[in-house]
Amino acid sequence: MFLRNIYLFIFFGFICLSTSISKAQPHIISSKEGYTNVRISASAKSKIIAKLKDNTIILLEQIDEGSDHEDWKKILFYKERPFSILEDTEHVEMESGFIHKSQMKDLTALKKPNSGAFSMDFEIKAFQKQDYRLTYHEESSYAPKTINGFHYYLADCGLPKTAIIKATATLNGQKILIPQKYILGIISAQNNFEYYQNGNHYFAYQGVGDGSCFNYVVWVFSDGKLSQRFVGWEY
C-alpha cells in the first residue's frame, strides 16, 4: 500500500514517517468447527466481528497487542473480500481482531504437495504504461494508484518494470487460467512460488516487491478452482 504503516520513505524530497513497528506473517484458519470467530478483543466473551472459514489466509501480528492473554493472537484479515480486490480509488486497510491460537496454522509449516501435483506460472513481458489505464497518487507520475481501475499494491516501488500478461495454475494435471483482474494489482510479480497443501487445499505463496513496497501474495485453490487470492503487507 502507498506510504503504509511503518517506514521512513523519501518521496520527491519529502520525508514521510509512519507509526507502527509491527510485522505480520501469513497463517491459515484451521478449526475443528470449519470456521473460527474473530473477536474485537482477546477474550472469548468479547464481541464477534467476523467468521472466517478454514484455510482462509490471514496475517498474524508478530508484536501482539493481546500479549497479556498469550492464548489469543491479533490477526489482520479481509472481511468478505476473498480476492483482496480493491476496485475503489480510496485506501482500504485490512481489518484486525483476535482469535485463539488453536484456530490457526503457520502457512509455511504446512506440508509440501507431491512433486508435479501443483504449480503456477506467470507469462511476463516488459511493462508499457500506454497499454494500461493508470491513475496516480497525489497526481504524480511516480506511484500508480490503480491499473485498469484496480488498486495497485506495489505503488511504493513506482511504475512496474515488468507485467504479467497471463497466469496459469496446474493442479493434478488440470490447467486453471487466472482472471486478468487478479493480476493487475501485483503486475510486477515474478515466478518465485513456494507450494503448500492442506487436505484438498493448495497454496502458492510468494513475496512481491521489497522494502516499503513488499507484499505477501497467496493463491489458494480448493476443490480444483481458485478460491482466494490474498495480498497483504509485512509492515
WOGI-V882350 format. One record per residue. N is the residue number from 1. RES is the residue in three letters. OMEGA is omega in whole degrees, -180 to 180 (NA if undefined). Layout:
<<N,RES,OMEGA> <N,RES,OMEGA>>
This chain:
<<1,MET,-174> <2,PHE,-180> <3,LEU,-172> <4,ARG,169> <5,ASN,-167> <6,ILE,167> <7,TYR,173> <8,LEU,-172> <9,PHE,179> <10,ILE,-173> <11,PHE,-179> <12,PHE,174> <13,GLY,180> <14,PHE,180> <15,ILE,-179> <16,CYS,180> <17,LEU,171> <18,SER,-165> <19,THR,-174> <20,SER,178> <21,ILE,-175> <22,SER,171> <23,LYS,-178> <24,ALA,-178> <25,GLN,-178> <26,PRO,174> <27,HIS,173> <28,ILE,171> <29,ILE,180> <30,SER,-175> <31,SER,176> <32,LYS,-179> <33,GLU,-178> <34,GLY,177> <35,TYR,174> <36,THR,177> <37,ASN,173> <38,VAL,-174> <39,ARG,-174> <40,ILE,177> <41,SER,-172> <42,ALA,-180> <43,SER,178> <44,ALA,180> <45,LYS,-177> <46,SER,-175> <47,LYS,175> <48,ILE,-179> <49,ILE,178> <50,ALA,172> <51,LYS,-178> <52,LEU,-180> <53,LYS,174> <54,ASP,178> <55,ASN,172> <56,THR,178> <57,ILE,175> <58,ILE,170> <59,LEU,176> <60,LEU,177> <61,GLU,-180> <62,GLN,170> <63,ILE,-164> <64,ASP,177> <65,GLU,178> <66,GLY,-173> <67,SER,175> <68,ASP,178> <69,HIS,-167> <70,GLU,174> <71,ASP,-179> <72,TRP,-176> <73,LYS,176> <74,LYS,180> <75,ILE,170> <76,LEU,-175> <77,PHE,172> <78,TYR,179> <79,LYS,178> <80,GLU,178> <81,ARG,-171> <82,PRO,-178> <83,PHE,177> <84,SER,-178> <85,ILE,176> <86,LEU,-175> <87,GLU,179> <88,ASP,-175> <89,THR,179> <90,GLU,180> <91,HIS,180> <92,VAL,180> <93,GLU,167> <94,MET,175> <95,GLU,179> <96,SER,178> <97,GLY,-175> <98,PHE,172> <99,ILE,177> <100,HIS,-176> <101,LYS,-180> <102,SER,-174> <103,GLN,-178> <104,MET,174> <105,LYS,174> <106,ASP,-179> <107,LEU,-174> <108,THR,176> <109,ALA,178> <110,LEU,-180> <111,LYS,176> <112,LYS,175> <113,PRO,174> <114,ASN,-179> <115,SER,178> <116,GLY,-177> <117,ALA,-173> <118,PHE,176> <119,SER,173> <120,MET,180> <121,ASP,174> <122,PHE,168> <123,GLU,-167> <124,ILE,174> <125,LYS,177> <126,ALA,180> <127,PHE,175> <128,GLN,-171> <129,LYS,179> <130,GLN,179> <131,ASP,-174> <132,TYR,174> <133,ARG,-173> <134,LEU,163> <135,THR,-172> <136,TYR,173> <137,HIS,173> <138,GLU,177> <139,GLU,178> <140,SER,174> <141,SER,-177> <142,TYR,-170> <143,ALA,179> <144,PRO,177> <145,LYS,177> <146,THR,172> <147,ILE,-176> <148,ASN,176> <149,GLY,-179> <150,PHE,-180> <151,HIS,179> <152,TYR,-172> <153,TYR,-173> <154,LEU,-175> <155,ALA,-178> <156,ASP,178> <157,CYS,-179> <158,GLY,180> <159,LEU,179> <160,PRO,177> <161,LYS,180> <162,THR,179> <163,ALA,171> <164,ILE,179> <165,ILE,177> <166,LYS,178> <167,ALA,-178> <168,THR,171> <169,ALA,174> <170,THR,-176> <171,LEU,-179> <172,ASN,177> <173,GLY,-180> <174,GLN,178> <175,LYS,179> <176,ILE,180> <177,LEU,-178> <178,ILE,179> <179,PRO,-177> <180,GLN,-177> <181,LYS,178> <182,TYR,-179> <183,ILE,-170> <184,LEU,-178> <185,GLY,-179> <186,ILE,-166> <187,ILE,-178> <188,SER,178> <189,ALA,180> <190,GLN,178> <191,ASN,-177> <192,ASN,-173> <193,PHE,164> <194,GLU,-173> <195,TYR,180> <196,TYR,-178> <197,GLN,173> <198,ASN,-174> <199,GLY,179> <200,ASN,177> <201,HIS,-177> <202,TYR,-174> <203,PHE,172> <204,ALA,-169> <205,TYR,179> <206,GLN,170> <207,GLY,-178> <208,VAL,-178> <209,GLY,177> <210,ASP,180> <211,GLY,-175> <212,SER,-180> <213,CYS,-178> <214,PHE,174> <215,ASN,167> <216,TYR,172> <217,VAL,179> <218,VAL,175> <219,TRP,-177> <220,VAL,179> <221,PHE,-179> <222,SER,180> <223,ASP,173> <224,GLY,178> <225,LYS,179> <226,LEU,-178> <227,SER,-180> <228,GLN,167> <229,ARG,-177> <230,PHE,172> <231,VAL,-178> <232,GLY,-172> <233,TRP,-177> <234,GLU,-171> <235,TYR,NA>>
